Amino acid sequence: MPKYYEDKEEDTRACAGIREDFKACLLQHDCVVKEGKMPSECLKEGHCKALQTSFFECKRSMLDTRSRFRGRKGY
């Protein structure tokens, strides 16, 4: 689940929970922290792949006309 802070303003955009988790996963991964690589480079190496796929599915469901009935994927 996303981390919540008292002073942080709430993100009301679509897929905000997955976006925050995906961002935290990339920034806290050993590839970025220890090796000093850019998050985009670590993403190309395949780190945080499950969250990347979930974020993609959530964003894609925004364009899907069937999602009006089913609801957006993600949290």
Secondary structure as the mmCIF struct_conf table of DSSP 4:
data_model
#
loop_
_struct_conf.conf_type_id
_struct_conf.id
_struct_conf.beg_label_comp_id
_struct_conf.beg_label_asym_id
_struct_conf.beg_label_seq_id
_struct_conf.end_label_comp_id
_struct_conf.end_label_asym_id
_struct_conf.end_label_seq_id
BEND BEND1 GLU A 6 LYS A 8
HELX_LH_PP_P HELX_LH_PP_P1 GLU A 9 ASP A 11
BEND BEND2 ARG A 13 ARG A 13
TURN_TY1_P TURN_TY1_P1 ALA A 14 CYS A 15
HELX_RH_AL_P HELX_RH_AL_P1 ALA A 16 GLN A 28
BEND BEND3 HIS A 29 HIS A 29
HELX_RH_AL_P HELX_RH_AL_P2 ASP A 30 VAL A 33
TURN_TY1_P TURN_TY1_P2 LYS A 34 GLU A 35
HELX_RH_AL_P HELX_RH_AL_P3 PRO A 39 LYS A 44
TURN_TY1_P TURN_TY1_P3 GLU A 45 CYS A 48
HELX_RH_AL_P HELX_RH_AL_P4 LYS A 49 LEU A 63
TURN_TY1_P TURN_TY1_P4 THR A 65 ARG A 66
HELX_RH_AL_P HELX_RH_AL_P5 SER A 67 ARG A 70
BEND BEND4 LYS A 73 LYS A 73
#
